[in-house]
Amino acid sequence: MFSPEIETAKREDIRALQLERLKKIVAYAYERVPMYRQRFDAIGLKPEHIRTLADIRHIPYTTKDDLRDHYPYGMFAVPMKKIIRLHASSGTTGKPVVNGYTRKDLDDWSTCIARILTMAGATDEDIFHVAFGYGLFTGGFGLHYGVEKLGATVVPVSSGNTERQIMLMKDFGATALIATPSYAMYLAETAKKLGVLGDLKIRLVCMGAEASTAEMHEALRQLLGAFPTENYGLTEVGGPGVAGECREKAGMHINEDMFYPEIVNIEQNKVLGEGELGEMVITTLTKEGMPVLRYRTKDITSITYEPCKCGRTTARMSRVVGRTDDMLIIRGVNVFPSQIESVLMAMPELGKTYEIVVDRKNYMDILEVHVEVGDANLLTDYSKLEALVEKVRHNLRVVLQLDVKVKLVEPFSIRRAEGKVKRVTDLRGKNA
């Protein structure tokens, strides 16, 4: 363990530390961030009213729109001379969300990353190939400095030029890969296609930036022969490192001394109990540059406080099953892309790349899934192809309770992404 004093602490000690830090960060944000002071004053809330962890429910939520409305520096709690780095979200519309970091923030961030890498099984003897993009995106630099904090070797390749990536992994003897799940899969597929998969020494794949399923992890493990783990974080609260998987793969351990998590039913404004599925809401407990109180992540997950078999006692969040803003409503049925991926990844006849297209015809929503076949020869055998299409449709129908159109396509015919992959294209309203 990287920080055993925290990672194995008693629940009551974790709670006591969180309460101490929550009181401080609330007072700090109230004093230094005008938006929070205005929000508190509007409802008659004072920092001293936060006496217990349960009192956090009195604090209004912070949303992405709040952060964008105060672009670029309106949420900062320190003067710019104390901000030594800026990062920003990779949103495609509107102004990005900007986050500012003090020197202490960067050190805390690196510690969080070093912890999750250690959870995954990394040591200071590993050579990390970082295929995240470097720049305003938090992933590249976040993981980079976490690897250095761990004491391991970092190869800052960044994204792009897949064949060169594979050459460098082979030549430099990389033992760990950092990438999005989709790009990790693409790297493995390309290495296999080039006939050099067996020359790679990758034993660990640390993934983030986009959601993935257990089935995707297993497919990657079988293809690459490496142990895949997932980490969780978002730019709005500082970047990756909020939580990460250990070798037990029984949820992602939350860095509870740095972040206070809640699972909330937003419609009922109700904090949910252990094991209940709802929206993750995060409060930063130590962030100096830009403290964030009760940030609505829109990620749907649950939390357990049961100690893990790995020996860690920190709370664990389940894999994110979807986002409140990514959920598709098809003819009245709620559909999450992760449900579709779980079905496809469990079928060995299929490839590992797919896309989802939603359209509306004659006032009816149409859900169509395009997925690559594992063997191109299948496309020339009509009877086998038709049978496989029906099998995929059946399996999707069982899970989704919805009829889905299925189109099987050639291997490597669906566009790959080196960063976050865009799985869903919603054409409703665009073809009218």
N, C-alpha and C positions, 0 to 999 in steps of 0.2 A: 504494500500500500504506500501511496505517496504521502498522505497526511493521516496516519492512523488515529491521531488524537481526535480528529473530527469524524473520520469515516467509521470508527467503531465506538463513538460516544453513546452514552445512555440516552434514551429518548427524552427524559426529563432535562438532561443537560443541554441537548440540542434545542429544546423548547425555550429554556432559560436564555441561551445565547441569542436565539432568534428574537425574543421579546426585547432584550436589551438593545439589540441593533435596530429593531423596528422602531422603537421609541426615538432613537437617535436620528434615523434617516427621515422619519416623519417631521421632526422638528427642523432638521437640516433643509429638507425640501420646502417646508413652509416659509422658512426664513429667507431662502435664496432663490426660489423659483416663483416668479410672479403668478403664473397660472395656478399653481397649487395654493398659494395664499388666497387668491381670489375665489377658488373653488371652496376652500375651507370656510372662508368668511361668509360666503353666500348661504351656507347651511348652518352657520353657527358652530362649526367644529374647530376645536383648538388641539394642538399637538398633545397637550396634557390630558386630553380625553382618552387617549390611547393608553390604557392601563393593562390590558391583557391582549393576547394574540387574537382572541375572538372579536375584539373591538375594531379590528381592521375592516370589518364589514361596513363600518360607518364612512369609510373613505370612498369617495367617488372613483369609478373606473377611469383609467386612462386609455384612450384609443389611438389607433394609427392616425386618424384625422387630427386629433389633438396635437400630435407631434408634427405633422405636416403643416398645420396652421401656424406653428411657431418656428417654421423653417427660416434660416438655418440654425440659429444659435439661441432661440428664445427659451429652450428648456435647460440650458446650461446653468449650473449652480456655481461655477467658478469663473473668474476672468480668463480671457483667451490666453494670456501669458502662461497660465497653468495647464492649458490643454496642449498636449504634445503630439496627439494624433487624432485625425478625423476618419470615420468610416461612414458609409451611407448604404441604404438598402438598394436592392437591384430592381425596384419596381419599374414597370413598363409604362405607367401612366402617372401624370402629375409630378409633383415635387417628391424627391426621395426623402426618407427619414434619415436625419443626420445624428450621429452619436459622437460625443467627444470624450476623450480619455485623458486622465491625469497619469503621472508616472505610477502612482499607486494602483490605479485602475488596471494598467497594463500588467503590472506584477500579479495582481489578483487573478486576472484573466489567464495568464500563463499558468498559474497554479491550478486553476480549474481544469485546463486542458491537460496538464501533466497528470492530474488525478485520473481523468477518464481514459487516457492512453494506458496508464498503469492498470486500470480496471480491465482493459481489453487484453492485457497480457504483454504489453510492450516493456522493454527494458532499455537501459542506457547503451546497450550493445546493438540496438536495431539501427538500420539505415532507412529513413523515411523518405519515400518519393511523394512529394506533395504536388498533386495534379489539380488542386483548387486554383482558381484564378487569383492572382495577386492584384491589389488595387483597392478601390473603395469597398468591395465585397469583403466581409469580415472573415470568411473561411480561410483564405490563403495565409494571411499574416497571423490570424488567431492560432491556427494549428502550428504554423512555423515556430512561433516563439514558445508554444507549449512543448514542442519537441525539444527545443534547446533547453527549456527549464528542466525537462526530464533528464537531460544529459546525453540524449541520443544524437545521431547524425541526421541532418536535414538536407535534402536535395530539393531546392526551390525551383522546380521545373515550371510551375504554373500550368495553364491549360493550352491546348492546341497541339497540332502536329503529332498525331497519334503514333505513327510509326517511329518517330524520333523518341517519343516517350518510352516505347517498348525497348528500343535500342539502349537507352540510358538505364532503364530498370535492369536490363541484362548485364550491361557493362559495369555498372556501379555496384552490382550485387545487392540491390534494394531488397529488404526483408519485410517492409511494411509499405502499404499504399494508402494514401489519403485522397479520396475522390468522392464525387456524388455516386450513389448506387448505379445509376444508369451509365455513367461514364466508366466506372469500374468494370461493369459488365461488357461494355464496348471494347475496352482495352483487352480484356481476357479473350473476347471473341476474335479480335484482330490478331492477337498473339497466336491463337490457335490457327487462324487462317494463314499466317506467315510461317507456321511450323516451328515456332520458337517458344511455345507455351511451356514445354518441359525444361527450358533453359532458365526460366525465372525462378527466383528464390523467395518470392513473396509468401509469407506465412500468416500475415495479418492484414486485414483491410479495414480501415477506419472510415466510416461513411457518415455523411451528413448533408445538409443544405436542402434535401428533399426527402419526402417520406418514402419508406420502403416497407415491404412485407416480409414475413418470415419465409415465405416461398421464394422471394427474390434472394434472400440471404443464402438459402440452401442451394439454389441454382448456381450462385456465384461460388459457393464453397466447393461444389462438385466440379465446376469448370476450372477454377483456379487452384484448387487444393489449399486454400487459405481460410483462416478463421475470420468471418466478417462480424463487425460490431457497428452499432449505430450510436451517434451522439445527437444531442438536441440543444438548440439554442436559436436565437434570433437577434438581428441587428438592434432592435428596439431596446433590448435589455443588456446589450453588450456583445452579442455574437455567440458562436458555439461555446460549449462548455457548461451550459446550465445542468446538463445531465448526460450520462453515458452508460453503456452496457458493460457489465463484467462478463467473465467467462461462463457464468451460469445462464446468461441470456434470459433472465427472468424479470425483465424490466430495466429501465435506465435509472441508475442512482443519481439523485439530485444533490448538487452541492448546496446543502441546506444552510451552511453558514454564510453563503453569499446571496442566496435567493430564497424568498418565502413563497411557496406555491399554494394555490387554492384551486379546487375544482368546483366550478360554479354552474348552476342552472341560471343562465342570464335572464330568461323570460320570467322566472319566478324570483329573481334576485336572491337566490338561496345557495349558500355554500353546502356542497354535497359531502357525504361521508366517504369513508375508505371503501374503495372498490367501485364506487358509482361513477358512471361515465358522464362527463360534462366538459365545459370549456376550461382550459388551463388559464389561470390568471396569475401573473408573476409580479412580485415586488422585489426590487433590488435592495439588498441590505447593506452593501458596502460601497456602492458606486458614488464617487466624488464628482466626476465631471458632469454626469447627467443622471441623477437619481430618478427612478420611475416607480410610481406607486400604483399597484393593482392594474397592471397592463393586461388588456384583453388580447390574448394571442390568437384567438379564434381556432386554436388547435383542440381537437376533441380527444380526450384521454382520461385516464383514471390514476389514482395513487394508492399504493399500499405502504403501510408502515411496519410490516412484519420484517424482522431481520432476515437478511439474505444468507443462503448457504455459503456464500463466499466469505462471510464474517463481517461484512459491512452492515451497519445499522441505519444508515441514511434511508430516507424515503425513496421509493422507486415509482416512477411513472411508467405506465404501459406504453407500448408503441402507439404513436398517433394514428388513429383510424381514419381521420379525415379532418377537414376544416369546415367551419360553419359557412365560409364563403366559397368553398370548392364543392360543396354538396350539390348534386344535380337533382332536380325534381322532374322526374319523367312520368307523365300521366298520373301524377299524384303520389308517386313512389319516390322515397328518398334513396338516392344512389351515391355511394362514395367510390371514387376510382380505385381505392385500395381493395374494395370487394372484388372488383373485376380482375385486378392484378393477382389476387390470391387464387382465383379460379384458373387463370391462364398459366401461372407459374407451376401449378400442380400437374400440368399435362405435359408429359415428356415429348409428345409428338410436335409440340409447338416450340418456336424460338422464344427468346426472352425480350423481344422488343414489340411494342404494340402502340396503338393510338386509339382514342375514343372520339367519335364524331357524333354530335347531337344536332339534329335538324328538325324542322317542323313542316309537315306537308298536309294540306287539307285540314289545318287546325289540329293536327295530331303530332305529338312529339315522337321522333324516331331516334332510337339509340343504336348506333352501329359501331362495332369493334373491328378494327383492322389488326391482324396479328400475323407475324411471320411464321412460316412452317419451319420445322427443324431440318427437313430434307427436301430440297427443291424438286426431286424426282416425283414427290407426291402430287405435285401440281399437274402432272401429265396423266395421272390415273384418276379419271373422273369419278369412278365409283368410290374409291378410297377417300378422295377429296370431299365428296358429298357426305360420306359417312362421318368424316372428321368434323365438318361444319355442323352437322346435326348434333354431334357429341358436345362440341363447344357450346352451342346454343342451349342444349339441355342442362349442362353444368351451370351455366350462367343463370338460367331460369330458376333453378333450384335455390340458388343463393339470393338472387335479386327479386324473385317473384315477379319477373317482368320478361317479356319476350324481347330478344335482342337480335338484330341483324349481325351476321358474322361474315367477314371477308378475309380469306387466307391469302397471303402474298408471299413473294419470294424472299429468301433470306437476304438480309442487308438492304432491302428495298425501302424500309422506313428510315427517315432521316435520324441520325444520331446527334446527340448534343454533348458538348464538352463541359458545359456548366449545368445549371438546373434544366431538366427536361420538361417540355410542355407536352403533357399526355392528352389533354382535352381540348378539342376545338368545338365551340358552341356556335352554330350557325343560325340559331333561332332569331328571327328578326332581321337577319342580314340578307336573306335571300327573298325577302318579301317584295 
